[in-house]
Structures are given as C-alpha cells and as structure tokens.
C-alpha cells in the first residue's frame, strides 16, 4: 500500500507568464520551460521558438524542446509576452502563443511552461516557486504534469533498500506539487492513474541538500513524455 502524500497541489492557470529565482526587493525572477514537442504539431521535434517580452524586447532566441531559459530579472509589474516560431530575424516569426498579459510580484520567483493542454492545444502555464527556507539535510522537489496526457500517478522512491515509493495520485495536466524530502538519490516514474501502466521513467534524480529541483513532465502520451529539469540553491 503506497502512502498518499499530504501536499500542496496547485492547479496552474493555463496562461502564459514569466520565469523564477530569488528576487531583489522590487524585482521578480522568471525561468521559462519549453515543453512542446514539435512532432505533436507535425513540425520538427526541437520546435525552436523566440520569446518576446513587452518593454524588454526579444528576451530568448532559438529556444528548443525540454530546454530551460533564465532566470530573467524583471521589475514587478504586468507584461505582455509572446512566443514566436524562430525565424532568421529574432522574434520576427509567426506567433505560436500569446501575446497575453502576465503580472509578476516583487520578490517572487516564477516558472512559465509552454506546453500542450489535456486536449492537445498549445498553451503556457505559470507557477510560483516555493522559495521558503529549507531545513538542514533537506532538498525540495517540485513536480508538474504539463504533458498532453490523461491523469497520472507520480512515484518517487529514495535509493537503497527499505524505502517504499511515495505516490502523488490522480495528478491532472496543469498541476504542480512541491515536496521537501531528505537529500539523496531518487527514482521517479509515472503511471496512468490507478493502473500499473508506466508511461515515463524510471528516471534518476539527485536531490542535493538545500537545493530546489523542478521537474516538468512534457510532451505527449502519443509521442513520448520527457522531463525538463532545472535547479537552484536555497537559503
């Protein structure tokens, strides 16, 4: 019997927003995750895109599938953001997502993921990263279901004998869960919800002490699920 974790499960609004990290008093920091496999749109797998931020300009160019950009430091406020297909001229290609307004609060860190909805449409979801202090010997892992796939169960197992897997059950597209765990090596895998059918993994994760690791499961059940991962030090 697996232990069902009591955790924060946040359904992210399916909108386009900006990126994370620690922020100065009047700034927000944002990471961007590219989670759309071009094959799902009958395009090349890498699907390079550019990111245009109002008041900043062409912030990221030639950004490809599963890559992470940032952190971008932005003064707190509302920005129109647009994702464009990469072109010979930066940010001059066709619009793929947006433009849409996104508000970033001072002192906060954000993750923005371009991905497919549960119905397979291109979109982007905004998440606020948990940057609260970590205790000694602890690591933070954030897991997001951002793939064109049905609900899944996410399994996380610490290395070594005697450790039972922990499970996040019935996780839908657009959901974000954050856990504080003991530092160490973990295996993670996804099953279709309430089944033994594994659709991703197992993948090996290193969870260093006092570090936040973010894992976004992107792609599609039809053409493969992939992890997009980044991390940063905590206080």
Wavefront OBJ file of the C-alpha trace (Angstrom):
o trace
v 0.000 0.000 0.000
v 1.548 3.241 -1.062
v 1.448 6.245 1.189
v -0.514 9.095 -0.317
v 1.261 12.330 0.470
v -0.405 15.307 2.006
v 0.913 18.088 -0.206
v 0.163 21.322 -1.901
v -1.324 20.599 -5.327
v -1.818 23.781 -7.240
v -3.803 23.860 -10.465
v -1.995 26.433 -12.528
v -3.965 28.782 -14.734
v -3.351 27.857 -18.355
v -1.895 31.174 -19.323
v 1.492 32.493 -20.341
v 3.659 34.052 -17.630
v 7.353 34.692 -16.762
v 10.370 32.926 -15.019
v 11.819 32.169 -11.341
v 14.735 32.575 -8.831
v 15.466 34.806 -5.814
v 14.481 38.391 -6.468
v 15.629 41.799 -5.313
v 13.136 43.893 -3.402
v 11.464 45.384 -6.470
v 12.048 42.579 -8.963
v 10.635 39.203 -9.902
v 12.694 36.410 -11.416
v 11.407 34.021 -14.040
v 12.504 30.771 -15.699
v 10.921 29.592 -18.941
v 10.489 25.921 -19.876
v 9.922 24.753 -23.470
v 7.593 21.753 -23.199
v 6.056 21.392 -26.671
v 7.360 18.540 -28.810
v 7.131 19.735 -32.404
v 6.189 16.212 -33.525
v 2.858 16.680 -31.741
v 2.195 19.611 -34.101
v 3.570 17.897 -37.241
v 6.723 20.048 -37.008
v 10.399 19.278 -36.220
v 10.842 17.859 -32.728
v 13.049 20.687 -31.393
v 10.463 23.335 -32.401
v 12.757 26.362 -31.873
v 10.961 29.486 -30.664
v 11.742 33.060 -29.612
v 10.229 34.835 -26.610
v 9.199 38.477 -26.869
v 8.629 40.392 -23.606
v 6.953 43.797 -23.684
v 9.362 46.512 -22.608
v 12.310 44.108 -22.706
v 12.396 43.001 -26.322
v 13.489 39.643 -27.681
v 14.407 38.007 -24.363
v 15.171 34.435 -25.539
v 16.013 33.162 -29.032
v 16.218 29.724 -30.652
v 14.718 28.085 -27.555
v 14.165 24.335 -28.096
v 12.107 21.462 -26.653
v 12.893 20.500 -22.989
v 15.312 23.417 -22.567
v 15.076 25.941 -19.724
v 15.930 29.637 -20.007
v 16.521 32.103 -17.214
v 16.359 33.424 -14.711
v 15.167 36.663 -16.212
v 15.021 39.540 -13.727
v 12.016 41.798 -14.334
v 10.780 44.795 -12.372
v 7.472 43.919 -10.725
v 4.518 44.654 -12.985
v 2.393 43.391 -15.855
v 3.946 42.366 -19.171
v 2.561 41.198 -22.494
v 4.518 38.110 -23.510
v 4.509 36.355 -26.867
v 6.048 33.075 -28.065
v 7.059 33.126 -31.725
v 8.339 30.424 -34.039
v 12.061 31.028 -34.555
v 12.954 32.911 -37.733
v 16.112 34.222 -39.381
v 15.332 37.546 -37.675
v 14.884 37.302 -33.877
v 11.242 37.438 -32.750
v 10.042 38.058 -36.315
v 8.402 34.646 -36.857
v 4.763 33.613 -36.626
v 3.097 33.832 -33.215
v 2.564 30.472 -31.515
v 1.233 31.579 -28.096
v 0.049 34.995 -26.884
v 0.538 37.854 -26.663
v -1.006 37.769 -23.202
v -0.608 39.915 -20.072
v 1.214 38.445 -17.051
v 1.683 40.068 -13.683
v 4.824 39.417 -11.613
v 5.069 40.391 -7.970
v 8.198 41.794 -6.366
v 10.372 39.306 -4.527
v 8.804 36.233 -6.115
v 10.183 33.549 -8.429
v 8.114 32.123 -11.288
v 8.234 29.211 -13.717
v 6.492 29.509 -17.059
v 5.981 26.390 -19.147
v 4.964 26.349 -22.793
v 3.159 23.026 -23.223
v 0.084 21.234 -24.551
v -3.205 21.159 -22.672
v -5.064 17.965 -21.796
v -6.859 18.459 -25.125
v -3.598 18.884 -27.071
v -3.707 22.653 -27.678
v -0.564 24.821 -27.301
v -0.645 26.999 -24.189
v 1.574 28.102 -21.312
v 1.154 27.747 -17.551
v 2.519 29.964 -14.806
v 3.729 28.608 -11.458
v 5.030 30.429 -8.383
v 8.088 28.651 -6.979
v 8.331 27.897 -3.270
v 11.452 29.738 -2.113
v 10.938 29.361 1.651
v 13.922 28.280 3.755
v 14.892 24.597 3.782
v 15.980 22.749 6.917
v 19.352 21.059 7.292
v 19.715 17.911 5.196
v 16.558 18.618 3.200
v 16.007 19.141 -0.502
v 12.951 20.470 -2.332
v 11.406 18.834 -5.383
v 8.614 20.339 -7.462
v 6.814 18.116 -9.963
v 4.493 19.356 -12.701
v 2.276 17.450 -15.132
v 2.467 19.591 -18.270
v 2.013 16.906 -20.935
v -0.736 16.064 -23.405
v -1.735 13.020 -21.365
v -4.522 11.915 -19.006
v -4.246 11.947 -15.213
v -1.178 10.158 -13.863
v 0.209 8.811 -10.595
v 3.720 10.109 -9.887
v 6.041 7.800 -7.939
v 9.126 8.981 -6.070
v 11.424 6.445 -4.389
v 14.559 7.169 -2.397
v 17.575 4.993 -3.222
v 18.501 1.993 -1.129
v 16.612 -0.891 0.363
v 13.794 -0.436 2.801
v 12.355 2.684 1.198
v 8.816 2.423 -0.155
v 7.744 4.623 -3.078
v 5.751 7.729 -2.297
v 2.919 8.455 -4.692
v 1.075 11.550 -5.869
v -2.239 10.215 -7.106
v -4.559 11.347 -9.892
v -2.401 14.293 -10.992
v -4.043 16.176 -13.908
v -2.494 18.265 -16.665
v -1.562 21.701 -15.278
v -0.974 20.531 -11.683
v 2.110 21.427 -9.664
v 3.191 19.666 -6.448
v 6.027 20.653 -4.121
v 7.624 18.368 -1.522
v 10.504 18.752 0.924
v 12.451 15.483 1.117
v 15.689 14.144 2.566
v 18.658 14.854 0.327
v 19.804 11.882 -1.738
v 19.214 9.953 -4.938
v 15.681 9.183 -6.060
v 13.907 7.338 -8.848
v 10.777 8.874 -10.349
v 8.237 7.349 -12.718
v 4.687 7.958 -13.938
v 1.852 5.501 -14.345
v -1.509 6.189 -15.896
v -3.725 6.965 -12.916
v -4.904 3.913 -10.976
v -3.061 1.468 -13.267
v 0.278 -0.356 -13.476
v 0.950 1.119 -16.928
v 4.191 3.110 -16.793
v 4.299 5.993 -19.294
v 7.511 7.657 -18.123
v 10.666 6.527 -16.345
v 12.078 5.426 -14.091
v 14.359 8.466 -14.168
v 17.197 9.057 -11.703
v 17.098 12.327 -9.765
v 19.786 13.762 -7.494
v 18.309 15.874 -4.714
v 21.189 17.858 -3.155
v 20.766 19.386 0.308
v 19.437 22.934 0.383
v 18.652 22.913 -3.329
v 15.339 23.163 -5.178
v 14.909 20.817 -8.155
v 11.995 21.400 -10.551
v 10.814 18.627 -12.876
v 8.271 19.338 -15.612
v 6.854 16.317 -17.451
v 6.163 17.499 -21.001
v 5.421 16.077 -24.443
v 2.508 13.719 -25.062
v 1.369 10.182 -24.309
v 1.261 9.537 -28.066
v 4.782 10.700 -28.945
v 6.623 10.341 -25.654
v 6.846 12.047 -22.264
v 10.060 13.889 -21.405
v 11.467 15.667 -18.337
v 12.526 19.316 -18.436
v 14.598 19.942 -15.304
v 16.334 22.851 -13.639
v 17.505 23.627 -10.110
v 18.832 26.460 -7.964
v 20.312 26.841 -4.456
v 18.112 27.623 -1.457
v 18.835 29.545 1.700
l 1 2 3 4 5 6 7 8 9 10 11 12 13 14 15 16 17 18 19 20 21 22 23 24 25 26 27 28 29 30 31 32 33 34 35 36 37 38 39 40 41 42 43 44 45 46 47 48 49 50 51 52 53 54 55 56 57 58 59 60 61 62 63 64 65 66 67 68 69 70 71 72 73 74 75 76 77 78 79 80 81 82 83 84 85 86 87 88 89 90 91 92 93 94 95 96 97 98 99 100 101 102 103 104 105 106 107 108 109 110 111 112 113 114 115 116 117 118 119 120 121 122 123 124 125 126 127 128 129 130 131 132 133 134 135 136 137 138 139 140 141 142 143 144 145 146 147 148 149 150 151 152 153 154 155 156 157 158 159 160 161 162 163 164 165 166 167 168 169 170 171 172 173 174 175 176 177 178 179 180 181 182 183 184 185 186 187 188 189 190 191 192 193 194 195 196 197 198 199 200 201 202 203 204 205 206 207 208 209 210 211 212 213 214 215 216 217 218 219 220 221 222 223 224 225 226 227 228 229 230 231 232 233 234 235
